Amino acid sequence: MPVNLLDFDAERFAAFLAERGEKPFRAKQLMRWIHHFGEASFEQMTDIAKVTREKLAREAVIAPPALMMEQVGDDGTRKWLLDVGTGNGVETVFIPEDERGTLCVSSQVGCALECTFCSTGRQGFNRNLTTAEIIGQLWWANKALGRDPKGDRIVSNVVMMGMGEPLANFDNVVAAMRLMLDDNAYGLSRRRVTLSTSGIVPAMDRLREACPVALAVSLHAPNDPLRDEIVPINKKYPLQELMAACLRYLEKAPRDFITFEYVMLDGVNDTMEHARQLVALVRDVPCKFNLIPFNPFPNSGYQRSKPDAIRRFRDHLIQAGYVVTVRRTRGDDIDAACGQLAGQVKDKTRRTLRLVEEGKAPVDSIQLSKRERTA
């Protein structure tokens, strides 16, 4: 069966070609054709010998996920639903801004972590994405968006903040990010690639050594009892362990701060006491805050914090000396805002069915067939 070359980082490219008697420079040529120029046909790779192209065509393919659906929001945000097989689809979002274009990339089909305020977490979990399915989202976006009038790519930044927990799919995510950083592929700087994690501490330490990029931590609560409830991974890696891991990560990070993401939930984590606890929690960690007004989805059980509560919370953090941004909601009219990505997930965890049985989700939210539900 042909191999998918989108699965290969530079090291695997070199090994694949060496096994076939090709010189090392062929790997760089192939990477440039596939990732820099977005070419999927070996026939068009005209500076590679014809016999080599014919051999590659017999043994390999360049196969990104296929497009299932595209939506464009009123603010220019674009969301693609990409087919990853067996009835599953993942969502990828492009957010245009004046100074940059950011692509939000998914790493799993669904998510196993069950953060209570996240639509993806409600959908259940099916599997990890392959390297090809992860980097294929960037490949697809570059093809779909084209280049600006100066010939530059429109995607200038990548955030691993889509569906799934990136560090739970460590090897495939790292391979994809190495392609994002490789000058023969996408040539992004480490400061322009951000990985967001809910706090899998051992994997954060591995990432520091393997592929340090900008790091965002989905914090969302300033104390362990509350975080245990809304970000359940905290029961395994509580806040003091997480803060220590953040400090270790900064030893090799491309930025000298961690970004803490904090979704603002009305009456849950947005009081002034929560703000004071948050300042005390991070006092030893160089950081900035990204406050995220909650983006509603059906039967979430949460409401967005009121503007005055967000403003007071932000001002307290600023007065404590921190840089704070309040994320502007983008793409919520097409369910492309933070926390709203749901995709199309055949849930192996039976989570959706459990929520329906508990009365926490409507019956029509079950996406599995009756056979799969009873398996």
C-alpha positions as CSV (number, residue, x, y, z in Angstrom):
1,M,0.0,0.0,0.0
2,P,1.4,3.4,-0.9
3,V,2.7,5.5,1.9
4,N,1.4,9.1,2.5
5,L,4.4,11.5,2.3
6,L,2.5,14.0,4.4
7,D,3.3,11.7,7.3
8,F,7.0,12.3,6.9
9,D,9.1,14.9,8.7
10,A,12.7,15.6,7.4
11,E,14.2,12.6,9.1
12,R,11.6,10.2,7.8
13,F,11.9,11.7,4.3
14,A,15.7,11.2,4.3
15,A,15.3,7.6,5.5
16,F,12.6,6.7,3.0
17,L,14.6,8.0,0.1
18,A,17.9,6.5,1.3
19,E,16.3,3.1,1.3
20,R,15.6,3.6,-2.4
21,G,19.1,4.7,-3.3
22,E,18.3,8.4,-3.6
23,K,20.7,11.2,-2.5
24,P,20.0,13.2,0.6
25,F,19.2,16.4,-1.3
26,R,16.1,14.7,-2.8
27,A,14.4,14.9,0.6
28,K,14.7,18.7,0.6
29,Q,13.4,18.8,-3.0
30,L,10.4,16.7,-2.2
31,M,9.6,18.7,1.0
32,R,9.7,21.9,-0.9
33,W,7.4,20.7,-3.6
34,I,4.9,19.2,-1.2
35,H,4.9,21.7,1.6
36,H,6.3,25.0,0.2
37,F,4.6,24.8,-3.2
38,G,1.6,22.7,-2.1
39,E,2.1,20.2,-5.0
40,A,0.3,16.8,-4.8
41,S,1.4,15.5,-8.2
42,F,4.8,13.9,-8.7
43,E,4.5,14.6,-12.4
44,Q,4.7,18.3,-11.8
45,M,8.0,18.1,-9.8
46,T,10.1,18.9,-12.8
47,D,13.5,19.2,-11.2
48,I,13.3,15.6,-10.0
49,A,14.4,12.9,-12.5
50,K,11.6,11.3,-14.3
51,V,12.5,7.8,-13.2
52,T,12.5,8.9,-9.6
53,R,9.1,10.5,-10.1
54,E,7.7,7.3,-11.6
55,K,9.1,5.3,-8.7
56,L,7.5,7.7,-6.2
57,A,4.2,7.6,-8.0
58,R,4.1,3.8,-7.6
59,E,5.1,3.7,-3.9
60,A,3.7,6.9,-2.4
61,V,0.9,9.4,-2.4
62,I,0.4,13.0,-1.2
63,A,-3.0,12.8,0.4
64,P,-4.4,15.5,2.7
65,P,-7.8,15.1,4.3
66,A,-10.6,15.7,1.9
67,L,-12.9,18.7,2.3
68,M,-16.4,17.9,3.6
69,M,-17.7,21.4,4.2
70,E,-16.5,25.1,4.3
71,Q,-18.2,28.0,6.1
72,V,-17.2,31.7,6.1
73,G,-18.2,33.9,8.9
74,D,-19.3,37.5,8.7
75,D,-15.9,38.6,10.1
76,G,-14.0,36.6,7.5
77,T,-13.3,33.7,9.7
78,R,-13.3,30.4,7.7
79,K,-14.0,27.0,9.0
80,W,-13.3,23.7,7.1
81,L,-14.6,20.3,8.0
82,L,-12.1,17.8,6.8
83,D,-12.8,14.1,6.3
84,V,-10.5,11.8,8.3
85,G,-12.3,8.5,7.4
86,T,-14.9,6.1,8.9
87,G,-17.5,8.9,9.3
88,N,-15.2,11.2,11.3
89,G,-14.5,14.8,10.5
90,V,-12.3,17.4,12.2
91,E,-12.6,21.2,12.1
92,T,-9.9,23.7,11.2
93,V,-10.3,27.4,11.5
94,F,-8.6,30.3,9.8
95,I,-8.8,33.7,11.6
96,P,-7.7,36.7,9.5
97,E,-6.3,39.8,11.3
98,D,-4.6,43.0,10.1
99,E,-1.1,41.9,10.9
100,R,-1.4,38.1,10.7
101,G,-3.4,35.1,9.6
102,T,-3.8,32.4,12.2
103,L,-4.8,28.8,11.6
104,C,-6.3,26.8,14.4
105,V,-5.3,23.2,13.9
106,S,-6.9,20.0,15.4
107,S,-4.9,17.1,16.8
108,Q,-7.5,14.5,17.6
109,V,-10.9,13.3,16.5
110,G,-12.8,14.6,19.5
111,C,-11.1,14.8,22.9
112,A,-10.7,12.5,25.8
113,L,-10.2,15.1,28.5
114,E,-13.9,16.1,29.1
115,C,-13.4,19.8,30.0
116,T,-17.0,20.7,30.9
117,F,-17.2,24.1,29.1
118,C,-15.9,22.8,25.7
119,S,-18.1,21.6,22.9
120,T,-15.3,19.3,21.6
121,G,-15.1,17.6,25.0
122,R,-18.8,16.9,24.9
123,Q,-18.5,15.1,21.6
124,G,-16.5,12.2,23.0
125,F,-13.3,10.8,21.5
126,N,-12.5,8.5,18.6
127,R,-8.7,8.5,17.9
128,N,-5.5,10.5,17.4
129,L,-4.9,12.2,14.1
130,T,-1.9,11.0,12.0
131,T,0.9,13.4,11.2
132,A,-0.6,13.6,7.7
133,E,-4.0,14.6,9.0
134,I,-2.5,17.3,11.2
135,I,-0.1,18.9,8.7
136,G,-2.7,18.3,6.0
137,Q,-4.8,21.0,7.7
138,L,-2.1,23.5,7.1
139,W,-1.4,22.1,3.6
140,W,-5.1,22.5,2.8
141,A,-5.4,26.0,4.2
142,N,-2.5,27.2,2.2
143,K,-4.0,25.8,-1.0
144,A,-7.4,27.2,-0.3
145,L,-6.2,30.7,0.7
146,G,-3.5,31.2,-1.8
147,R,-1.0,34.0,-1.3
148,D,-1.2,37.8,-0.7
149,P,-0.3,40.3,-3.4
150,K,3.4,40.2,-2.3
151,G,3.5,36.5,-2.8
152,D,3.6,35.7,1.0
153,R,1.5,33.0,2.5
154,I,-1.6,34.2,4.2
155,V,-1.2,31.7,7.1
156,S,1.5,33.3,9.2
157,N,0.7,31.7,12.6
158,V,-0.4,28.3,13.7
159,V,-2.1,27.4,17.0
160,M,-2.6,23.9,18.1
161,M,-5.8,24.8,19.7
162,G,-8.4,23.0,17.7
163,M,-10.1,19.7,18.5
164,G,-8.2,17.5,21.0
165,E,-5.4,17.7,23.5
166,P,-2.2,18.0,21.4
167,L,0.1,16.5,24.1
168,A,-2.1,13.4,24.2
169,N,-1.0,12.8,20.6
170,F,2.6,13.7,21.2
171,D,4.6,11.9,18.5
172,N,2.3,12.9,15.6
173,V,1.9,16.5,16.8
174,V,5.7,17.0,17.2
175,A,6.4,15.5,13.7
176,A,3.8,17.9,12.3
177,M,5.2,20.9,14.2
178,R,8.7,20.1,13.0
179,L,7.4,20.4,9.4
180,M,5.8,23.7,10.3
181,L,9.2,24.9,11.5
182,D,11.4,23.4,8.7
183,D,12.7,26.0,6.2
184,N,12.1,23.4,3.4
185,A,8.5,23.1,4.3
186,Y,6.6,26.0,6.0
187,G,9.4,27.9,7.6
188,L,7.5,29.3,10.6
189,S,9.4,30.5,13.6
190,R,9.0,28.8,16.9
191,R,7.4,32.0,18.2
192,R,4.7,31.7,15.5
193,V,3.7,28.1,16.4
194,T,1.8,27.8,19.7
195,L,0.7,24.6,21.4
196,S,-2.1,24.8,23.9
197,T,-2.4,22.1,26.6
198,S,-4.7,21.4,29.5
199,G,-1.6,20.5,31.5
200,I,-0.3,17.0,30.9
201,V,2.9,17.6,32.9
202,P,5.2,14.7,31.7
203,A,4.4,15.6,28.1
204,M,5.2,19.3,28.7
205,D,8.6,18.2,29.9
206,R,9.1,16.0,26.8
207,L,8.0,18.9,24.5
208,R,10.6,21.2,26.1
209,E,13.3,18.8,24.9
210,A,11.8,17.6,21.6
211,C,10.3,20.7,20.0
212,P,9.9,23.8,22.2
213,V,7.4,26.2,20.7
214,A,5.3,28.9,22.3
215,L,3.2,27.4,25.0
216,A,-0.4,28.2,26.1
217,V,-1.9,26.5,29.1
218,S,-5.7,26.1,29.4
219,L,-5.9,27.1,33.1
220,H,-9.5,28.3,33.6
221,A,-9.5,28.0,37.4
222,P,-7.3,29.4,40.2
223,N,-7.7,26.6,42.7
224,D,-7.6,22.8,42.6
225,P,-11.2,22.0,43.7
226,L,-12.7,24.2,41.0
227,R,-10.2,23.1,38.3
228,D,-10.8,19.4,39.3
229,E,-14.5,20.1,38.4
230,I,-14.1,21.9,35.1
231,V,-10.7,20.6,33.8
232,P,-10.7,17.0,35.1
233,I,-7.0,16.4,34.1
234,N,-6.2,18.5,37.1
235,K,-7.0,15.6,39.4
236,K,-3.9,13.9,37.9
237,Y,-1.7,16.9,37.6
238,P,-2.8,19.5,40.1
239,L,-1.9,23.2,39.9
240,Q,1.3,23.2,41.9
241,E,2.7,20.5,39.6
242,L,1.5,22.4,36.6
243,M,3.1,25.7,37.7
244,A,6.4,23.9,38.3
245,A,6.2,22.3,34.8
246,C,5.6,25.8,33.3
247,L,8.8,27.1,35.0
248,R,10.8,24.2,33.6
249,Y,9.4,24.7,30.1
250,L,10.5,28.3,30.1
251,E,14.1,27.2,30.3
252,K,14.0,26.3,26.6
253,A,10.9,28.1,25.3
254,P,11.1,30.6,22.4
255,R,9.2,33.1,24.4
256,D,10.0,34.2,28.0
257,F,6.5,33.8,29.2
258,I,3.6,31.3,29.4
259,T,0.2,32.3,28.1
260,F,-2.5,31.3,30.5
261,E,-5.9,30.9,28.9
262,Y,-8.9,31.5,31.1
263,V,-12.4,31.1,29.9
264,M,-14.8,33.4,31.7
265,L,-17.8,31.5,33.1
266,D,-20.6,33.6,34.7
267,G,-20.7,32.9,38.5
268,V,-18.2,30.0,38.2
269,N,-14.7,31.4,38.0
270,D,-15.1,35.1,37.4
271,T,-15.3,36.7,40.9
272,M,-12.8,39.1,42.4
273,E,-11.8,36.3,44.9
274,H,-11.0,34.1,41.9
275,A,-8.9,37.0,40.5
276,R,-6.9,37.3,43.7
277,Q,-6.4,33.5,43.9
278,L,-5.1,33.6,40.3
279,V,-2.5,36.3,41.0
280,A,-1.3,34.3,44.0
281,L,-1.1,31.1,42.0
282,V,1.1,32.4,39.2
283,R,3.3,34.8,41.2
284,D,6.5,32.8,40.4
285,V,5.7,32.1,36.7
286,P,6.4,34.7,34.0
287,C,3.2,34.9,32.2
288,K,0.5,36.8,30.4
289,F,-3.3,36.1,30.5
290,N,-5.7,35.6,27.7
291,L,-9.3,36.0,29.0
292,I,-11.8,34.2,26.8
293,P,-15.5,35.1,27.1
294,F,-17.3,31.8,27.1
295,N,-18.7,30.9,23.7
296,P,-22.1,29.2,24.2
297,F,-23.1,25.9,22.7
298,P,-26.4,23.9,23.3
299,N,-26.9,22.4,26.7
300,S,-23.5,23.6,28.0
301,G,-24.9,24.6,31.4
302,Y,-22.8,27.7,31.4
303,Q,-23.3,31.4,30.6
304,R,-20.7,34.0,29.4
305,S,-19.4,36.2,32.2
306,K,-21.0,39.7,32.1
307,P,-18.9,42.5,30.6
308,D,-18.5,44.3,33.9
309,A,-17.2,41.1,35.6
310,I,-14.7,40.5,32.8
311,R,-13.6,44.1,33.0
312,R,-13.1,44.0,36.8
313,F,-11.2,40.7,36.6
314,R,-9.0,42.0,33.8
315,D,-8.2,45.2,35.7
316,H,-7.2,43.4,38.9
317,L,-4.7,41.3,36.9
318,I,-3.4,44.4,35.2
319,Q,-3.0,46.2,38.5
320,A,-1.0,43.2,39.7
321,G,1.5,43.8,36.9
322,Y,0.4,41.3,34.2
323,V,-0.3,41.8,30.5
324,V,-3.9,40.8,29.9
325,T,-5.9,40.5,26.7
326,V,-9.6,39.8,26.4
327,R,-10.0,37.6,23.3
328,R,-12.3,39.0,20.8
329,T,-14.9,36.4,19.8
330,R,-14.3,35.4,16.2
331,G,-16.4,33.1,14.0
332,D,-19.1,32.4,16.6
333,D,-21.8,32.8,13.9
334,I,-20.4,29.6,12.3
335,D,-19.5,27.9,15.6
336,A,-15.8,28.4,14.9
337,A,-15.0,30.3,18.1
338,C,-12.9,29.0,21.0
339,G,-14.5,26.0,22.6
340,Q,-17.2,25.6,19.9
341,L,-15.4,23.1,17.6
342,A,-17.3,19.8,17.5
343,G,-16.6,18.2,14.1
344,Q,-18.1,14.9,13.3
345,V,-17.0,12.3,15.9
346,K,-18.0,8.6,16.2
347,D,-17.5,8.5,19.9
348,K,-15.7,5.4,21.2
349,T,-16.1,6.6,24.8
350,R,-20.0,6.6,24.8
351,R,-19.7,10.0,26.4
352,T,-22.5,11.6,24.3
353,L,-24.9,8.7,25.2
354,R,-24.0,9.1,28.9
355,L,-24.8,12.8,28.8
356,V,-28.1,12.1,27.1
357,E,-29.0,9.6,29.7
358,E,-28.1,12.1,32.5
359,G,-30.3,14.7,30.9
360,K,-27.3,16.9,30.1
361,A,-27.6,16.7,26.3
362,P,-30.6,16.4,23.9
363,V,-31.3,13.1,22.2
364,D,-30.5,14.5,18.8
365,S,-26.9,15.2,19.8
366,I,-26.1,11.5,19.6
367,Q,-24.2,11.1,16.4
368,L,-23.6,7.3,16.6
369,S,-25.7,4.6,15.0
370,K,-27.8,2.4,17.1
371,R,-25.5,-0.5,16.5
372,E,-22.5,1.5,17.7
373,R,-24.3,2.7,20.7
374,T,-25.1,-0.8,21.8
375,A,-21.7,-2.3,20.9
